[in-house]
């Protein structure tokens, strides 16, 4: 998923219906082909029988499905499926974004493959956005699926397994009275109300069971403490509901089960539906700093570069871009100064550096002479040698010393199964990162910021 080797860039089948809906007694003597066709007809009838459609909590992210869930409403009619999502998307070749709450209709079909398979057979941006490649460097997109093996079914629920990535998801029949637009609006109202309060603490009966449950981009990162006192972090994806949020699956955090929660904007808290003594509640972090803290001080920036062969220190300062929460600074590379942007997070008080276009320079090579090169800052995993092009991939700061303040930078958690610890200065032939690539010009890793005054 958006993972590229730096090294390479430089130089059944029997279909068993697990369902209480369909009896095989009357077709057992029939041929396997007829039995399969009958099963597919039964699933077709089930899907189209829901007069108000179905809700699918959809999870991209490959085998670890750790980049957040998406709530989708679907109605199947004949060969058509109409989808509405709570998340806006921008298809690879689309000129405009498709907004949350917008209906998009395409085709679907049921086929016999690894079992009965539900296939979204023609392009629908609301689901294929999560599966489509993003140019020659990216073959997996967000590692989502658009074909699903149906592994179980009842009148009100189908269990689906992604054909390529294997993620198990559940599609549930919607009540006839459910208004699609109102449901999606409610999901996004909770997203909007709660996202400012993403720094949560887990309480059970008033006692803390997890000191940090940081919520970001439909993922909660839980802090856990082992018997020997060691602290670790675990990422769990969730999808929004019209009342709150539901984790991908019930999850034990320091012995407390977390699953489905209801949001209360008055108390800035999520309360468990199974045990109202369990809450995830907003608490401002002790190391919080206002945005002015960055612009009012100068900073000592240290980092390794040239694939860790060298290290250096330089002094930088931040300026705030007008009417935004974006800060800008200048960082040295290739004997030049590049303007680099960082996003300030009001929830945590931390800074986030993401994938971004920097500037156009003229490169000279023996083979091709002078050429225009467009430099992009791309997050990378120094240990694995992987680079990422996803716009939200990057590094986020965390405090390692309070006074003078020292920040170190780690993976911001926007890419599944990654461990970003630096950046690549990468040259393309165009401003768009899908254009032809020229190669790596430099690398930064082990980045630290220290307050100077």
CORURUR-V49515 format. One record per pair of residues at least 12 apart in sequence whose ideal C-beta (glycine too) atoms are under 10 Angstrom apart, sorted by the first residue. I is the first residue (numbers start at 1). J is the second residue. If there is no record, write none. Layout:
# CORURUR-V49515
{{I/J} {I/J}}
This chain:
# CORURUR-V49515
{{1/60} {1/61} {1/62} {1/64} {1/67} {1/138} {1/139} {1/140} {1/141} {1/142} {1/143} {1/144} {1/165} {1/388} {1/390} {1/415} {1/416} {1/417} {1/418} {2/133} {2/134} {2/137} {2/138} {2/139} {2/140} {2/141} {2/142} {2/143} {2/355} {2/378} {2/379} {2/386} {2/387} {2/388} {2/389} {2/390} {2/391} {2/393} {2/414} {2/415} {2/416} {2/418} {3/62} {3/137} {3/138} {3/139} {3/140} {3/143} {3/380} {3/381} {3/384} {3/385} {3/386} {3/387} {3/388} {3/389} {3/390} {3/393} {3/415} {3/416} {3/417} {3/418} {4/136} {4/137} {4/138} {4/139} {4/378} {4/380} {4/385} {4/386} {4/387} {4/388} {4/389} {4/424} {4/426} {4/437} {5/384} {5/385} {5/386} {5/387} {6/307} {6/378} {6/380} {6/381} {6/382} {6/384} {6/385} {6/386} {6/387} {6/424} {6/426} {6/439} {6/440} {6/443} {7/385} {7/386} {7/440} {8/137} {8/385} {9/137} {9/385} {9/387} {9/424} {9/426} {9/437} {9/438} {9/439} {9/440} {10/307} {10/385} {10/439} {10/440} {11/439} {12/112} {12/113} {12/114} {12/115} {12/149} {13/32} {13/36} {13/112} {13/113} {13/114} {13/115} {14/32} {14/35} {14/36} {14/115} {15/32} {15/35} {15/36} {15/39} {15/40} {15/112} {15/113} {15/114} {15/115} {15/116} {15/117} {15/149} {15/150} {16/39} {16/115} {16/116} {16/151} {17/35} {17/36} {17/38} {17/39} {17/42} {17/43} {17/115} {17/116} {17/150} {17/151} {17/152} {17/153} {18/115} {18/150} {18/151} {18/152} {18/153} {18/159} {19/39} {19/42} {19/43} {19/46} {19/116} {19/150} {19/151} {19/152} {19/153} {19/154} {19/155} {19/158} {19/159} {20/152} {20/153} {20/154} {20/155} {21/42} {21/43} {21/45} {21/46} {21/153} {21/154} {21/155} {22/38} {22/39} {22/41} {22/42} {22/43} {22/45} {22/46} {22/153} {23/42} {24/38} {24/39} {26/38} {27/39} {32/112} {33/112} {36/111} {36/112} {36/115} {36/116} {37/110} {37/112} {39/110} {39/112} {39/115} {39/116} {39/150} {40/109} {40/110} {40/111} {40/112} {40/116} {40/117} {40/118} {40/150} {41/110} {42/110} {42/116} {42/153} {43/110} {43/116} {43/117} {43/118} {43/150} {43/153} {43/158} {44/76} {44/78} {44/79} {44/108} {44/109} {44/110} {44/116} {44/118} {46/76} {46/150} {46/153} {46/154} {46/155} {46/156} {46/158} {46/173} {47/74} {47/75} {47/76} {47/77} {47/81} {47/108} {47/110} {47/118} {47/150} {47/153} {47/158} {47/171} {47/173} {48/75} {48/76} {48/77} {48/78} {48/79} {48/80} {48/81} {49/76} {49/155} {49/173} {50/74} {50/75} {50/76} {50/155} {50/156} {50/171} {50/172} {50/173} {50/174} {50/175} {50/176} {51/75} {51/77} {51/173} {51/174} {51/176} {52/73} {52/75} {52/173} {52/174} {52/175} {52/176} {52/177} {52/178} {52/179} {52/180} {53/72} {53/73} {53/74} {53/75} {53/76} {53/77} {53/81} {53/82} {53/83} {53/84} {53/171} {53/173} {53/174} {53/176} {53/178} {53/180} {54/72} {54/73} {54/74} {54/75} {54/76} {54/81} {54/156} {54/157} {54/158} {54/170} {54/171} {54/172} {54/173} {54/174} {55/71} {55/72} {55/73} {55/74} {55/84} {55/170} {55/171} {55/172} {55/173} {55/174} {55/175} {55/178} {55/180} {55/183} {55/239} {55/241} {55/242} {56/69} {56/70} {56/71} {56/72} {56/73} {56/74} {56/83} {56/85} {56/127} {56/148} {56/158} {56/160} {56/169} {56/170} {56/171} {56/172} {56/239} {57/69} {57/70} {57/71} {57/72} {57/169} {57/170} {57/171} {57/172} {57/237} {57/238} {57/239} {57/240} {57/241} {57/246} {57/248} {58/70} {58/71} {58/72} {58/74} {58/83} {58/85} {58/87} {58/126} {58/127} {58/130} {58/144} {58/145} {58/148} {58/160} {58/162} {58/167} {58/169} {58/171} {58/239} {59/130} {59/143} {59/144} {59/145} {59/162} {59/165} {59/167} {59/168} {59/169} {59/218} {59/237} {59/238} {59/239} {59/248} {60/127} {60/129} {60/130} {60/131} {60/140} {60/141} {60/142} {60/143} {60/144} {60/145} {60/162} {60/165} {60/167} {60/237} {60/416} {61/130} {61/142} {61/143} {61/144} {61/165} {61/167} {61/219} {61/235} {61/237} {61/248} {61/415} {61/416} {61/417} {62/140} {62/142} {62/143} {62/144} {62/145} {62/162} {62/164} {62/165} {62/166} {62/167} {62/416} {62/417} {63/143} {63/162} {63/165} {63/166} {63/167} {63/416} {63/417} {64/143} {64/165} {64/167} {64/235} {64/237} {64/416} {64/417} {65/143} {65/144} {65/162} {65/165} {65/166} {65/167} {65/168} {65/169} {65/219} {65/235} {65/236} {65/237} {65/248} {65/249} {65/416} {66/219} {66/221} {66/234} {66/235} {66/236} {66/237} {66/248} {66/413} {66/415} {66/416} {66/417} {66/418} {67/130} {67/142} {67/143} {67/144} {67/217} {67/218} {67/219} {67/235} {67/237} {67/390} {67/392} {67/413} {67/414} {67/415} {67/416} {67/417} {67/418} {68/87} {68/142} {68/215} {68/216} {68/217} {68/218} {68/219} {68/220} {68/235} {68/236} {68/237} {68/238} {68/239} {68/240} {68/248} {68/413} {68/414} {68/416} {69/86} {69/87} {69/169} {69/218} {69/219} {69/237} {69/238} {69/239} {69/240} {69/245} {69/246} {69/247} {69/248} {70/85} {70/86} {70/87} {70/89} {70/100} {70/126} {70/127} {70/129} {70/130} {70/142} {70/144} {70/187} {70/218} {70/237} {70/239} {70/240} {71/84} {71/85} {71/86} {71/87} {71/100} {71/183} {71/184} {71/187} {71/188} {71/191} {71/218} {71/239} {71/240} {71/241} {71/242} {71/245} {71/246} {72/84} {72/85} {72/86} {72/87} {72/124} {72/126} {72/127} {72/169} {72/171} {72/184} {72/239} {73/85} {73/86} {73/101} {73/103} {73/126} {73/174} {73/178} {73/180} {73/181} {73/183} {73/184} {74/108} {74/120} {74/124} {74/126} {74/127} {74/171} {74/174} {74/180} {75/103} {75/105} {75/174} {75/180} {76/108} {76/110} {76/118} {77/105} {77/108} {78/107} {78/108} {79/106} {79/107} {79/108} {79/109} {79/121} {79/122} {80/105} {80/106} {80/107} {80/108} {80/122} {81/104} {81/105} {81/106} {81/107} {81/108} {81/109} {81/118} {81/120} {81/121} {81/122} {81/124} {81/127} {82/103} {82/104} {82/105} {82/106} {82/124} {82/126} {82/180} {83/98} {83/102} {83/103} {83/104} {83/105} {83/106} {83/108} {83/120} {83/124} {83/125} {83/126} {83/127} {84/100} {84/101} {84/102} {84/103} {84/104} {84/126} {84/180} {84/181} {84/183} {84/184} {85/98} {85/99} {85/100} {85/101} {85/102} {85/103} {85/104} {85/124} {85/125} {85/126} {85/127} {85/129} {85/130} {85/184} {85/187} {86/100} {86/101} {86/183} {86/184} {86/185} {86/186} {86/187} {86/188} {86/190} {86/191} {86/218} {86/239} {86/240} {86/241} {86/242} {87/99} {87/100} {87/126} {87/129} {87/130} {87/184} {87/187} {87/188} {87/191} {87/218} {87/239} {87/240} {88/100} {88/101} {88/102} {88/126} {88/129} {88/188} {89/102} {89/104} {89/125} {89/126} {89/127} {89/128} {89/129} {89/130} {89/142} {90/125} {90/129} {90/391} {91/104} {91/123} {91/124} {91/125} {91/126} {91/128} {91/129} {91/132} {92/125} {92/128} {92/129} {92/132} {92/133} {92/134} {92/135} {92/138} {92/141} {92/434} {93/123} {93/125} {93/132} {93/434} {94/125} {94/129} {97/125} {98/124} {98/125} {98/126} {98/129} {100/126} {100/184} {100/185} {100/187} {100/188} {100/191} {101/180} {101/181} {101/182} {101/183} {101/184} {101/185} {101/187} {101/188} {102/125} {102/126} {102/181} {102/184} {103/126} {103/180} {103/181} {104/123} {104/124} {104/125} {104/126} {104/127} {104/128} {105/122} {105/124} {106/120} {106/121} {106/122} {106/123} {106/124} {106/125} {106/126} {106/127} {106/128} {107/119} {107/120} {107/121} {107/122} {107/123} {107/124} {108/120} {108/121} {108/122} {108/124} {108/127} {108/146} {109/121} {109/122} {109/147} {110/150} {111/147} {113/147} {113/149} {113/163} {114/147} {114/148} {114/149} {114/151} {114/161} {114/163} {115/148} {115/149} {115/150} {115/151} {115/161} {115/163} {116/148} {116/149} {116/150} {116/151} {116/153} {117/147} {117/148} {117/149} {117/150} {117/160} {117/161} {117/163} {118/146} {118/147} {118/148} {118/149} {118/150} {118/158} {118/160} {118/163} {118/171} {119/146} {119/147} {119/148} {119/163} {120/145} {120/146} {120/147} {120/148} {121/146} {121/147} {123/146} {124/146} {127/144} {127/145} {127/146} {128/141} {128/144} {128/146} {129/141} {129/142} {129/144} {129/146} {130/142} {130/143} {130/144} {130/145} {130/146} {131/143} {131/144} {131/145} {131/146} {131/147} {131/162} {131/164} {131/165} {132/144} {132/146} {133/434} {134/389} {134/390} {134/391} {134/433} {134/434} {135/389} {135/428} {135/432} {135/433} {135/434} {135/435} {135/436} {135/437} {136/434} {136/435} {136/436} {136/437} {137/378} {137/387} {137/388} {137/389} {137/426} {137/428} {137/433} {137/434} {137/436} {137/437} {138/388} {138/389} {138/390} {138/433} {138/434} {140/164} {140/165} {140/416} {141/390} {142/390} {142/415} {142/416} {143/162} {143/164} {143/165} {143/167} {143/415} {143/416} {143/417} {144/162} {144/164} {144/165} {144/167} {145/160} {145/161} {145/162} {145/163} {145/164} {145/165} {145/166} {145/167} {145/169} {146/162} {146/163} {146/164} {147/160} {147/162} {147/163} {147/164} {148/160} {148/161} {148/162} {148/163} {148/164} {148/167} {148/168} {148/169} {148/171} {149/161} {149/162} {149/163} {149/166} {149/168} {150/171} {151/168} {152/168} {152/170} {153/171} {154/172} {154/173} {155/173} {156/171} {156/172} {156/173} {156/174} {156/175} {157/170} {157/171} {157/172} {157/173} {158/170} {158/171} {158/172} {158/173} {159/171} {165/416} {167/237} {167/248} {168/248} {168/249} {169/239} {169/248} {170/246} {170/249} {178/242} {179/242} {182/242} {183/241} {183/242} {184/240} {184/242} {185/242} {186/240} {186/241} {186/242} {186/243} {186/244} {186/263} {187/239} {187/240} {187/241} {187/242} {187/243} {187/244} {187/245} {188/240} {188/242} {189/240} {189/242} {189/263} {189/265} {190/240} {190/241} {190/242} {190/243} {190/244} {190/245} {190/261} {190/262} {190/263} {190/265} {190/270} {191/218} {191/240} {191/245} {191/263} {192/265} {193/263} {193/264} {193/265} {193/268} {194/215} {194/240} {194/244} {194/245} {194/263} {194/264} {194/265} {194/268} {194/269} {194/270} {194/280} {194/282} {195/215} {195/216} {195/217} {195/218} {195/346} {195/347} {196/268} {196/282} {196/345} {196/346} {196/347} {197/215} {197/263} {197/265} {197/268} {197/269} {197/270} {197/280} {197/281} {197/282} {197/283} {197/284} {197/346} {197/347} {198/213} {198/214} {198/215} {198/216} {198/217} {198/220} {198/221} {198/282} {198/345} {198/346} {198/347} {198/348} {199/212} {199/213} {199/214} {199/215} {199/216} {199/281} {199/282} {199/283} {199/284} {199/285} {199/288} {199/345} {199/347} {199/348} {199/349} {199/350} {200/212} {200/213} {200/214} {200/215} {200/220} {200/221} {200/222} {200/268} {200/269} {200/270} {200/279} {200/280} {200/281} {200/282} {200/283} {200/347} {201/213} {201/214} {201/223} {201/269} {201/279} {201/280} {201/281} {201/282} {201/283} {201/285} {202/220} {202/222} {202/223} {202/253} {202/254} {202/256} {202/258} {202/270} {202/272} {202/278} {202/279} {202/280} {202/281} {203/256} {203/269} {203/271} {203/277} {203/278} {203/279} {203/280} {203/281} {203/283} {204/253} {204/254} {204/255} {204/256} {204/257} {204/258} {204/272} {204/275} {204/277} {204/278} {204/279} {205/256} {205/275} {205/277} {205/278} {205/279} {206/277} {206/279} {207/256} {207/277} {208/254} {208/281} {208/283} {209/222} {209/224} {209/225} {209/253} {209/254} {209/255} {209/256} {209/258} {209/278} {209/279} {210/222} {210/223} {210/224} {210/225} {210/234} {210/253} {210/254} {210/256} {210/258} {210/280} {211/223} {211/224} {211/225} {211/231} {211/254} {211/283} {211/285} {212/224} {212/231} {212/233} {212/283} {212/285} {213/236} {213/253} {213/258} {213/270} {213/280} {213/281} {213/283} {214/233} {214/235} {214/285} {214/347} {214/348} {214/413} {215/238} {215/245} {215/270} {215/280} {215/282} {215/347} {216/235} {216/345} {216/347} {216/348} {216/352} {216/396} {216/412} {216/413} {216/414} {217/237} {217/392} {217/412} {217/413} {217/414} {218/237} {218/238} {218/239} {218/240} {218/245} {218/248} {219/235} {219/236} {219/237} {219/238} {219/247} {219/248} {219/413} {219/414} {219/416} {220/234} {220/235} {220/236} {220/237} {220/238} {220/245} {220/247} {220/251} {220/253} {220/258} {220/261} {220/270} {220/280} {221/233} {221/234} {221/235} {221/236} {221/413} {222/234} {222/235} {222/236} {222/247} {222/251} {222/252} {222/253} {222/254} {222/256} {222/258} {222/280} {223/253} {223/254} {224/252} {224/253} {224/254} {224/255} {225/254} {226/254} {233/413} {234/251} {234/252} {234/253} {235/413} {235/416} {236/248} {236/249} {236/251} {236/253} {236/258} {237/249} {237/416} {238/251} {238/258} {238/259} {238/260} {238/261} {238/270} {240/263} {241/260} {241/261} {241/262} {241/263} {241/273} {243/260} {243/261} {243/262} {243/263} {243/273} {244/260} {244/261} {244/262} {244/263} {244/264} {244/270} {244/271} {244/272} {244/273} {244/280} {245/259} {245/260} {245/261} {245/262} {245/263} {245/270} {245/280} {246/259} {246/260} {246/261} {246/273} {247/259} {247/260} {247/261} {250/274} {253/278} {253/280} {256/272} {256/275} {256/277} {256/278} {257/272} {257/274} {257/275} {257/278} {258/270} {258/272} {258/274} {258/275} {258/278} {258/280} {259/272} {259/273} {259/274} {259/275} {259/278} {260/272} {260/273} {260/274} {261/273} {261/274} {261/278} {261/279} {261/280} {262/276} {263/280} {264/279} {264/281} {267/279} {267/281} {267/282} {268/280} {268/281} {268/282} {268/283} {269/281} {269/282} {269/283} {270/282} {282/347} {284/347} {284/348} {284/349} {285/347} {285/348} {285/349} {285/350} {285/398} {285/399} {286/399} {286/402} {287/348} {287/349} {287/350} {287/397} {287/398} {287/399} {287/400} {287/401} {287/402} {287/405} {287/407} {288/345} {288/346} {288/347} {288/348} {288/349} {288/350} {288/399} {289/344} {289/348} {289/349} {289/350} {289/351} {289/397} {289/399} {289/402} {289/405} {289/407} {289/451} {290/344} {290/346} {290/349} {291/318} {291/320} {291/325} {291/326} {291/327} {291/344} {291/345} {291/346} {291/349} {291/351} {292/320} {293/318} {293/344} {293/349} {293/405} {293/451} {294/317} {294/318} {294/319} {294/320} {294/327} {294/329} {294/342} {294/344} {294/349} {294/351} {294/397} {294/405} {294/407} {294/449} {294/451} {295/317} {295/318} {295/319} {295/320} {295/327} {295/344} {296/317} {296/318} {296/453} {297/317} {297/318} {297/404} {297/405} {297/449} {297/451} {297/452} {297/453} {298/315} {298/316} {298/317} {298/318} {298/451} {298/452} {298/453} {299/314} {299/315} {299/316} {299/317} {299/318} {299/329} {299/404} {299/405} {299/406} {299/407} {299/448} {299/449} {299/450} {299/451} {299/452} {299/453} {300/313} {300/314} {300/315} {300/316} {300/404} {300/406} {300/448} {300/449} {300/450} {300/451} {300/452} {301/313} {301/314} {301/315} {301/316} {301/329} {301/331} {301/332} {301/444} {301/447} {301/448} {301/449} {301/450} {302/314} {302/406} {302/446} {302/447} {302/448} {302/449} {302/450} {303/331} {303/332} {303/409} {303/422} {303/423} {303/443} {303/444} {303/445} {303/446} {303/447} {303/448} {303/449} {304/382} {304/421} {304/422} {304/443} {304/444} {304/445} {304/446} {304/447} {305/332} {305/333} {305/422} {305/423} {305/425} {305/442} {305/443} {305/444} {305/445} {305/446} {306/442} {306/443} {306/444} {307/382} {307/385} {307/422} {307/424} {307/440} {307/442} {307/443} {307/445} {308/382} {308/422} {308/443} {308/444} {308/445} {308/446} {309/443} {311/445} {311/446} {312/332} {312/444} {313/448} {313/450} {314/330} {314/331} {314/332} {314/337} {315/452} {316/329} {316/330} {316/331} {316/332} {316/337} {316/340} {316/449} {316/452} {317/329} {317/330} {317/452} {318/330} {318/342} {318/344} {318/351} {318/449} {319/339} {320/344} {321/341} {324/341} {324/343} {324/344} {325/342} {325/343} {325/344} {325/345} {325/346} {326/341} {326/342} {326/343} {326/344} {327/340} {327/341} {327/342} {327/343} {327/344} {327/351} {327/353} {328/340} {328/341} {328/342} {329/341} {329/342} {329/351} {329/353} {329/449} {331/353} {331/358} {331/377} {331/423} {331/425} {331/444} {331/447} {332/442} {332/444} {333/358} {333/375} {333/377} {333/423} {333/425} {333/441} {333/442} {333/443} {333/444} {334/361} {334/363} {334/375} {334/425} {334/427} {334/441} {334/442} {336/358} {336/359} {336/361} {336/375} {337/359} {338/356} {338/358} {338/359} {338/361} {338/375} {338/377} {338/425} {339/356} {339/358} {339/359} {340/353} {340/356} {340/358} {340/377} {340/423} {341/353} {341/354} {341/356} {341/357} {341/358} {341/377} {342/354} {342/356} {342/394} {342/395} {342/396} {342/397} {343/392} {343/394} {343/396} {343/412} {345/396} {345/397} {345/412} {348/396} {348/397} {348/398} {348/399} {349/397} {349/399} {350/396} {350/397} {350/398} {350/399} {350/407} {350/409} {350/412} {351/395} {351/396} {351/397} {351/398} {351/407} {351/409} {351/449} {352/392} {352/394} {352/395} {352/396} {352/397} {352/409} {352/412} {352/414} {353/377} {353/379} {353/393} {353/394} {353/395} {353/396} {353/397} {353/409} {353/412} {353/423} {353/444} {353/447} {354/377} {354/378} {354/379} {354/388} {354/390} {354/391} {354/392} {354/393} {354/394} {354/395} {354/396} {354/412} {354/414} {354/423} {355/376} {355/377} {355/378} {355/379} {355/387} {355/388} {355/389} {355/390} {355/391} {355/392} {355/393} {355/394} {355/414} {355/423} {355/426} {355/433} {356/375} {356/376} {356/377} {356/378} {356/391} {356/394} {356/423} {356/433} {357/374} {357/375} {357/376} {357/377} {357/428} {357/430} {357/431} {357/432} {357/433} {358/374} {358/375} {358/376} {358/377} {358/425} {358/426} {359/373} {359/374} {359/375} {359/376} {360/372} {360/373} {360/374} {360/375} {360/427} {360/430} {360/431} {361/373} {361/374} {361/375} {361/427} {361/441} {363/375} {363/427} {363/438} {363/439} {363/441} {365/438} {365/439} {368/438} {371/427} {371/429} {371/438} {372/427} {372/429} {372/430} {372/438} {373/426} {373/427} {373/428} {373/429} {373/430} {373/438} {373/439} {373/441} {374/426} {374/427} {374/428} {374/429} {374/430} {374/431} {374/432} {374/433} {374/435} {374/438} {375/425} {375/426} {375/427} {375/428} {375/438} {375/441} {375/442} {376/389} {376/423} {376/424} {376/425} {376/426} {376/427} {376/428} {376/431} {376/432} {376/433} {376/435} {376/437} {377/394} {377/423} {377/424} {377/425} {377/426} {377/444} {378/390} {378/393} {378/394} {378/420} {378/422} {378/423} {378/424} {378/425} {378/426} {378/428} {378/433} {378/440} {378/443} {379/392} {379/393} {379/394} {379/395} {379/411} {379/412} {379/414} {379/415} {379/418} {379/420} {379/421} {379/422} {379/423} {379/424} {380/393} {380/418} {380/420} {380/421} {380/422} {380/423} {380/424} {380/426} {380/440} {380/443} {380/444} {380/445} {381/411} {381/415} {381/417} {381/418} {381/419} {381/420} {381/421} {381/422} {381/445} {382/419} {382/420} {382/421} {382/422} {382/423} {382/424} {382/443} {382/444} {382/445} {382/446} {383/419} {383/421} {383/422} {383/445} {384/417} {384/418} {384/419} {384/420} {384/421} {386/415} {386/417} {386/418} {386/419} {386/420} {386/424} {387/420} {387/422} {387/423} {387/424} {387/426} {387/440} {387/443} {388/411} {388/414} {388/415} {388/418} {388/420} {388/423} {388/424} {389/426} {389/428} {389/433} {389/434} {390/414} {390/415} {390/418} {390/433} {391/414} {391/433} {392/412} {392/413} {392/414} {392/415} {393/411} {393/412} {393/413} {393/414} {393/415} {393/418} {393/420} {394/409} {394/411} {394/412} {394/413} {394/414} {394/415} {394/420} {394/423} {395/408} {395/409} {395/410} {395/411} {395/412} {395/420} {395/421} {395/422} {395/423} {395/444} {395/445} {395/447} {396/409} {396/410} {396/411} {396/412} {396/413} {396/414} {396/420} {397/409} {397/410} {397/412} {397/447} {397/448} {397/449} {398/410} {400/448} {400/450} {401/450} {401/451} {402/451} {403/451} {404/450} {404/451} {404/452} {404/453} {405/449} {405/450} {405/451} {406/448} {406/449} {406/450} {406/451} {407/447} {407/448} {407/449} {407/450} {407/451} {408/421} {408/446} {408/447} {408/448} {408/449} {408/450} {409/421} {409/422} {409/423} {409/444} {409/445} {409/446} {409/447} {409/448} {409/449} {410/447} {420/445} {421/444} {421/445} {421/446} {421/447} {422/443} {422/444} {422/445} {422/446} {422/447} {423/442} {423/443} {423/444} {423/445} {423/447} {424/439} {424/440} {424/441} {424/442} {424/443} {424/444} {424/445} {425/440} {425/441} {425/442} {425/443} {425/444} {426/438} {426/439} {426/440} {426/441} {426/442} {426/443} {427/439} {427/440} {427/441}}
